[in-house]
Amino acid sequence: MDAAAFAAWLSDIARLSAPQRDEALQALTGADGAMVRGHEQPASPAAPLPTKTAAFATDEGVLSQIGQARQSRLGCPHCGGDAIGRWGRANGKPRYRCTTCTRTFNPVTGTPLAGLRYPERWADQAQALITGETIARAARRCGVDYTTAFRWRHRFLAALNDDKPAQLSGIVEADETFILESFKGKRAGMTRAARKRGGKSTKRGLSKEQIPVMVARDRSGATIDAVLASLDAKSIALVLGAAVQSPAELCCDGGTAITAFGRRAGLVMHILPAPGAPRPEAPHLHINNVNAYHGRLKEWMRRFHGVATANLPSYLSWRRTIEAFGPTAQPDDWVMAAAGLGPYQQGIR
C-alpha cells in the first residue's frame, strides 16, 4: 500500500463502529497478538510485547476497568495465563482470549456478576445499594421484577463478604452486638410462630433469639465484622485471629469471651467497662468508635423491618462497604466491588 492509500485508510478508521473497530483490531493483531493473518511478525526492540494490563488499554467503561484490574492481578480466570488479547464483544461486554488455554471470557467471568443480564442497568442497582433502598424501590429504579431485584441485590453483595482488611493496626476497638434472629422469607420448618415486620423477642435480655455479631475497628476506620457461631473465645478467634495481632492493642468492655481471646493472642488489652467514659489519664483508650458503628448499623437496618439471619453476613458487608467508600462513592465503585474489587482491594482503605 502506497502512502496515499494508507492515509485514506487511516482517515476511514474514524467512521468505524465499535464492533467494526474490534474486528479490525482482531484482524491486525491476530488471535494471539503475535500473528497477523497467519504470518509471524518479528518482535521490534522499540515496541516490546504488551503486558496483560496494556492489552485492555482500548476498552472503555467500568467493565473495561474490571477486566484490566482482575486480569492484571489474576491473569486468565481459567488457567491464570498472562497472554491475553481482545476477542470482540458479546452481550454488551468486551471479550478476551487466553492464548495459553485458548478459552474466551469477559470481565466478570468467575465473579458473582457472571451471567447477570442487562449490564446497562447495573449502575442503577449500584445506586440503590448506595442509598440503601428497599427491594421494591430498587426494582422500580432498575425497571425489573421484584424477584429479579432481590436476586441482583444478593449477587452484588456476594463478593463483599470477602472484602475485609487483612490486618487491623494500632489501637483496635472490638465489641459484640446482638441482632434479633429472623426467618424472614421462610414459609415452613420454623421453630416458632412467625413475626411481622421484624417483631420483638419473646424473652427479655440475651437469649438464643439474639444473634451475636462481632465488630472490630482500628482508628483508621478499617472494619472487620462477622456473625459469631457462639459468643466464645474460639468463635472470636476465627473472626479476628489473623487480623488482630501484636503489636496491635485491644480495647474491649471486659466481656469473658473477648478478654479470653485477647489473652490467648498475647495482645496488650485495655478494659473499658464503662463505654463512653474513658479514664482521665488515658482519654484515647475507649470503645466509642465501635459502639457508634453498632448504632449506625442498627439504625440503617431498621428500614428493612428485619433481616433474615441467613442473609445477615451480606447486610453486614453492605454496611461495611458503605462506610469504607464514604459519601463520595459512585455507582462504578460498587459495580467493581460486586466483581470482587471492593474498597479494600481498590486501596480506598
N, C-alpha and C positions, 0 to 999 in steps of 0.2 A: 504494500500500500504506500503510495507516494504521500508527500507532506500535505497536499491539498485535500486528498481523500481522507487522510487521518484527521485533519482539522474539522472537516464536515462531519465525520463520525463522532468526534468529541462533542460537537455542538448539539447533536441529536440526543445525547445522553440525558440532557435536562428534560426531554419530553417523555422519557420512560416512566411508567407507573412503578410503584414499589415492587409488585410481583415481577415485573419485567426486569427491574434492576437486580433483584435476587437471582433471576435466571441467568442474566448476563454475567453476574459475578461468579456464579457457579460454573458457567462455561469457561470463563477466563482462568479461574483458579484450579478447576478440575475437582474431582471428588476428594482428593486428599491434600490439596494445596501445593503439591509438588509436580503435578502433571497437567498439561494443557492439551486437550484433545488427543490424549494418548501418547504424547511425546514428552519425555523427561526434560525438565528445564534445569540447567546448571545453576547452582547457588551463586549469588552475587555477593562478593565481600562487602559491598556498600549497602546491601539490602539483606540483612540477616533474616532467617526464618522467623515469622511472628510467634510470639508466645501465645499460650492458650487464652490469656486475657485479651491480647490485641486482636484475636480472631473475631471478637464481638464488637469492635470499635464502631462499625457502621450501623449497629442497631439503635433504635430509639425507644424511649418509654421505660416504664417501670419493669416490664417483662425482660427487656434487654439488660437492665441493671441487675435483676435477679440472675439472669443467665451468666453475666460476667462475674458476679460475686461468687456464686455457687461453684462455677467451674474453675475459677482461678484457685479456689480452695480445695475442691474435691476432684476436679477433672471430670471424666465421663461418669455419669451416675451408674452405668452398668459395669464398667471394668476399672474405672479410675485412671484411664489413659489420658495423656496430655495432648495428643494430636487431634484437635477438634476443628472442624470447619463448618461454615454456614451450609444449610441444606434446604433453602427455601422457607416457605411459611405454610401453616395449616391451622385451620380453626382459629384464626386471629392471633396466632402465636408464632414467633420465629422458631425454626427447627435447626438442629445441628447434627452433625455426623461424626462419629469417632472412627478414625482410620485404623485403630488397633483392633476393635471388636466389630467394626462396620455397622453398628447399630445406631439408629437415629433417636433423637429425643428433643424435648422442648425445655424451656427454662424451669418448669415446675415438675418435671418428671421426678418421681420418687419423693414428692412432698405431699402434705395433706391437700394441696390445691390440685393435684393431678386428676384429670378427668372432670374437673368442675367446669361447667359451661358458662357462657356469657361473660367472658373476661372484661368486656367493656362496662359491666355493672359492678365489678369488684370494688371499684373506688367508692361506690355508694354503700356497699356493705362495710367497707373500712370506716366510712364516715359515721355509720350507725354505731360502730364499736367505739369510736372516739367520743361520741356524745352519750353513750350508754343507753341506747334506745331499746324498748321492749321489742319482742319478736313481731308483734302486729305492726308497729311503726316502721321497723326495718323492712318488713315485707312491702309496705306501701312505698317506702323510699326506693327500694330496688325494683319494684314492679314485678314481684314474683309471688308465688303462693306462700301461705303461712308455713307450711311444712318445709318448703324449699328454704325459706329464710332461717328456720331453725337448723336445718342441716348445714347451711352456709356458716351460721354463727359458730357451730362447733368444729367445722372444718378449719375455719380461720383461727380458732383458739387452740387447736390441737398442738401445733408446733410450739406454742408459747409455754407449754408445760415444761419444756426442757430449757427454756431461755432464762437461766438464772446465773448470777455471778459465780465464778469458780471459787472466789475467796472473799471473805469479809475481813477488813483490816482495822487496826486501831481499836477504838472503843466500840464494842458491839453490844447493842441492846437486844435482849431476847425475852419474850414473854408469850404465854399462850392466851388464846381467847377461845370462846365456845360459840358454836353456831347450831341452832336447833336442827335436829335430824329431820329430813324431809323425803317423802316418797313421791314427790311431785311427778306427775305423768304416768305413774304406775296404776294399773287398774285391778290387779289381783295379787294375792300372795303377801299382803301386808300383815304385820303382826298387831296392828291396832286400827281403830277407826280412822277414816280419812279426815284431814283438817282442811279448812277452806282458807285460801289466800294467806298462807303462811301459818296462821294459828298460833297457839301458845302451848308450852309444855304442860303436861298433866301433873308434873311434880315440881316442887319448889327447889331452887338451888341446882347443884350439879347432879346429873343422873346419866343413864345410858342414852337418854334422848338428846343430850348435848354432845356435839362432835368437837373434839379438841383440835385446834389449829395453832401451829407454832409459827411465829413470825420473828425473824431476826433482821436487824438493820444496823449498818455502821453509819458513821457520821457523814459519809458522802451521799447517803441515801440509797446505796445498794441494798437490795432486799432479797431475802430468801424466805419462802413460806411453804407450808405443806400441811395436809391433813394427817394427823397422827393416828396410827393404828390403836394406840392407847397412850395414856399420859404417864409414861415412864421413861427412864434414862435411855433404855435401849432404843425406843422409838425416836427419841430426840436425837440420838447419835446417828441414826440412819439419815436424818434430815440435815443435821448441822456438822456432823463429824468431819467431813472433808473440807468444809468451807470455813469453819471457825477453829483455828489452831493458834498456838503460841507463835508469836508474841502478842496476839490479839488479847484484849482484856474484856471480860464478860460482865455486863451489868444485868442483874436479874432481880426478881422480887423475893428470892429465897425459897421458892417452892421446892419440894423434895426432889422432884424429877429433874428440874433444870440444874439444881446445885449438884446432884449426883453426876449428871453429865459433865459439868464444868470440872468437877474434882477428878473424874476419870480421864478427862482430856488434858489435865495438867494446866489449866488456864488460871490466870490471875482473875479472881472474882470479886465483884463489888455488890454486896447485898443491899438492896434499896427496898425495905419493907413498906415504905410509905410513898407510892408513886406520886410525883408532882412536888415532893418535898425533899430535895437533895440536902445532904449535910452541908452546913455553912462552910466547913473547912474544905469541901470539895464540890463546889456547885456544878462542875462539869460532869459529874457522875450521876446519872439519872436514867430512867427508862421512859421519859416523857415522849420521845420521838416514836418509839414503838407503840406506846399506848395511843398516841394521836393517830397513828396509822390504823390501829384497830377501829377507832371511831370513824375515820373516813371510809374504811372498808364496809362497815355495817350500815352506815348511812347511805352509801352508794347502792348496796344490795337491797335496801328497803323497797326500791321501785319494782323489784321482780316478785314481790309478795311470796317469798320463799324460793330457795334454790335447791333442786334435787341433790341429795348428798352424793349421788353417783357422779354428778356434774360439778361438784364443788371445787375440785382442783382446777378445772378450766376457768371458773369465775375468779378464783384467787389469782390465776395467771393473767387474766384480763385486767384486774385492778392493778396488779404489779406492773404491767406494761404501760398502763395509763400514767402511773407515777414516774416510771423510768423515762418515757418520752417527754413528759411535761406538756404544758399548754400549747406549745408550738408545733405539735405533731401534725403531719399531713397524711392524707389517705395513702399515698405511696409508701410511707414509712410502715403502715400497718399491713399493706399487701406484701411487702418484703418480709415483715415479721411472720406472716402466715406461711411464707415459703421457707421458714427456718432461719431467717436473718433478722432476728429480733433485736431490741435495743442493746443488749449486752454483746451480741455478735457484731452489731453495727458500730460498737465502740462509743455509744452515747453515754453509757455508764462505765 
